[in-house]
Amino acid sequence: MSVLVDLIVMLGMLVIVPMGLRLMDAPEAAPVRVLWPLCAVPGAVSLWLPRGALATALAACYALGTLLLALAAPRRLARTRSLAPADVAVLTALVSPSVAATALVAERWGHELFGFDLGILDLTVPHFHFAGFAAALVAGLVRSAAPGRPAAAFAALSVPLGTFLVLLGYFVDDWAELAGAVVLTAGMWAVALVTWQDVLPRGRDRLTRALFAVSAGVLVATMLLALSWALGEATGIPHPNLTWMAATHGLANALGFALCSVLAWRRLTGAGHRAGTPAPAPEEIPA
């Protein structure tokens, strides 16, 4: 499981975050985007080293980059003075990698931060790259592309809320984490619905539409897995173990949802799509 998780984290560090930053209306993060490889590459290398001082130092380089990214959030808020649903999603995406990096530094040092065992810290890293950064980013994009859809507003608010509740559940109990999983699942299914109904038909070509279709379809299965795991942890009923979850939920979300989503949205950037900006008028969107 460790090798698979590390590969998923590398995808988040080296591909999903830098590509995702280009899909945001966040000029405050532009300097971080330029410097990102200088932070992400050491962070990726740290994954493959034994725990200790060197791995921790390299992870700290990554943490510095995520801290600079998180500091762009209050500056963006000061500029926009908006907590509209799409803006909430963008702010969540800006901050989430710093949570992942904090867990990474502790895990690479071998320190059980806040009493969490190293295995939980290890899994927190991909969770906040994908359920935190990627999911919030896509929810913001969906809201900006379909501003008239209540489901899009619900997605842009419930994905950040669900992510926060899952984090809170780490400190409270399994029932609180289950509540977070329910909210996050509802938000992700709303993302899938709006993507399928409103965004997919706007794809310029078959490849773009196929990428959107995969990203939406995958969420139905992966979030059911997330619910089954959280429910099992809270109630004790049989549920997939963490190795199985990494190989199914984790891998499918990383490749099928996050990667396909950022690639599809990147192909639409010529139509003016950015998370946190108004959608272009229908006549401006290529069929």
N, C-alpha and C positions, 0 to 999 in steps of 0.2 A: 504493500500500500504506500509506503514512504516514497518509493521512486515515482509512482503515478501521481501522488500529491505534489511532489516537487516539479514534475513536468507541467502540471496544471498551473502551479504558481508561476513558473517561468513564462507560460503563455500570457498570464495576466500582467506580469511585470513588463515584458518586452514587446507585447503586441496590443493587448486589449486597452491598457491605460493610455499609451501614447496615441493610438488611433482614436480612442474615445475622446481625448482632449481636443482633437481637431473638430469634433462634432459639437462642441459646446460654444455657447455664447459666453465666453469667459476670457476676455483679453487679459485679465489680471493673472491668468495662468500661463500666458504665452512664454515668459522667460523660463518657467519651469519646464515647459514642453521642450524647449531648446536644450536644456541641461539634462533632461530625463535620462538619456542613455548613460551619462556619467554616474548616475545613481543606481539605475536599474541593473546594469551589467554586474557591478559588485554584489548587489543583492542576490542576483541569480546565481553567481558563483558561490555565495555563502551557503546556498542550499546543499551543495555537494561536498562540503568540508565537514570534518568531525566537529562536534560542538567544542567551543573554546574561544580564545581571545581573537584569533584571526577571523573565524566565521562571524563572531559578534561584531568586529570592527567593520567588516564588509556589509553586514546587515544594517549597521548604523549609518553607513553611507546611503543606503536605500531609505532608511527612516528620515534622514535629513531631506531628501527629495520629497517625500510624502508630507513632511511638515511644511515645507515651502508651498506645496500644493494646498494643504489645509488652510494656510494663512491667506490664500487667495479668496477663500470663501467669505470672510467678513468684509474684505475689500470689494468683492462683487456685490454683497448685500448693501454696502454703503453707497455704491454707484446706482444700483437699480431701485433700492428702497422698496423691494417687492418680495412678498412671501406668497405669490401666486403658486399654484400647484407645480408648474414647470420649473419655477425658480427654486422651490423646496427640493425638487428632485436633483437639480444641478448642484445645489449646495451640499446635499448628501453625497453625491458622487465625488465632489472635491475633497471631502473630509474622510471618506471611508478607507482609502489606502493607508492613511496614518494609523488607523486601528489595526489593520493587517500588519503594518511594519512594526508596531509596538510589540505585538505578539511574536513576530519573527525574531526581533532582537532578544527577547527573553528566552525563546526556545533555543536559539543558537548559543546562548550563554549557558543554558541548562538550568535556568531559574524558573521556578514555578510561580509565575506572576499571579498575584491575588489568590494564591493557593490552587490554581488550575494546573493539572498535570500536563506534562510536555506534549502528550498526544492531542489534548484539546487545543493547546496553543498552536500546534502544528496545523490543525484543521481550521483554526480561526483565520489563518493567513489566506487560503483560497476563498473562504466564505466572504470576507470583506473586499476581495478583489472582484468577485462575481455577483454575489447577492447584494453587496454594497455598491461598488463602483458601477459595474456593467448594468445591473438591473435598474438602478436609479437613473443612470444616463439614458437608457432606452425608454424608461417610463417618461422622462422629460421630453424626449424626442417625439414620442407618441402623442403627448399632450400638445406640443407645439404644432404637430402636423394635423391634429384633429381637435381644434380648440372648442368646437361646438358639441363634442361628445361628452356627456357626463361620465361615461366609463373611462375616458382618457384622464379626466380630472381625478377620478377615484384612483386610478393606477398611479398617477404622479404623487399622490399623497399617501396611499396605503403602502407602497413599496418602501419609502423611507420610514414610515411608522413601523411596519413589520420588521424591518432591519434593526431599528432601535429596540423594539420589544424583544427580539431574539437575543440581542446583546444584553439587555436587562435581565433576561431569563437566566443567563450564565450566573448572575449574582444572586438571583432569588431562588427559583426552583424549576423543576421540569414543567410544571403546569404553566408558569409564566412563559417559558420558552415555547410551549405548545400554542399559547395564545398568539405569540409573535409569528409562529409558523402559519397559523390560520390566516392572519392578516396579510402576511407576505404572499401566501398562496393566492388569496383573493386578488391582490394587486397584480401578481404576475399573470393570472388568468385574464384579468382585464387588459393587460398589455397584449396578450395573445389575441384576444377578441378584436381589439381595435386595429392591431397590426393586420389581421386577416381581412377584416371588413373594409378598412379605410386606407391603409398604407400599401398593402400588397398590390392592389389594382393600379397604383401610381408608378409601379416599377417601369423603368425605361425599356427593359428587355427581359427575356425569359430567365436569365441567370439571376438578375436582381429579384424578380418575383419568386424564384425558387428559394433563394436565400431567406427571404421574408417568410415564406411558407414553412421552411424547416425551423426557423427560429420560433415561430408561433406554435407549431405542432409539438415540438420537443417539450415545451413548457407544461403541456397537459400531463405528460407522464412524469417528468422530473419533479414537479411540485406535489404530485400524488405520493411519490416516494418520500419527499420531505415530510409530508403530513403523517405518513405511516410511521416514519422513524420517530418523530416528535411525540406522536400518540403512544407509541410503544414505550418510549422512555418515561412518559408520565404515568402510564397505567400498568406497565409491566406485561402487556400482551406481546406475543411474538412479533418481532419486527426485524428488518434488515440490520445486519451489523455494520460497523463503520467501514470495514473493508469493502463490503458489497455496495455501500452508499457511495464511496469514492469511485468505484468502478462503473457505477450506473449514473446516479444523480450528479455527481461531481463532473465526470467526464462529459456527459451529455450536455450539461449546462455550459461547460466551458467551450466545447466545440459546436454543439448544435444551436445553442442560444446565443452566447456572448459573441463568439467569433462570426457566426453567420449574420448576426444583427449588425455589428459594426461594419462588416464588409458591405452589407446591403445598404445601410444608411450612408456609408461613404460614397456609394455609387449614386446617391441622390443629392449629394452636397452641391452639385451644380444647379439644383433647383432651389437652393437657399435654405436647406434644412439645417437648423441648429437647435439643440436643446436650450430652451429658455428664450427663444425668439418667436415672434408670430409666424404662423405658417404662410407660405406664399399663396396668392390667390389661385384657385383651381386652374385658371387659364394659363398660369405660369408654370404649371407642372407638366412635364412631358408625359404623354400617354405611354 
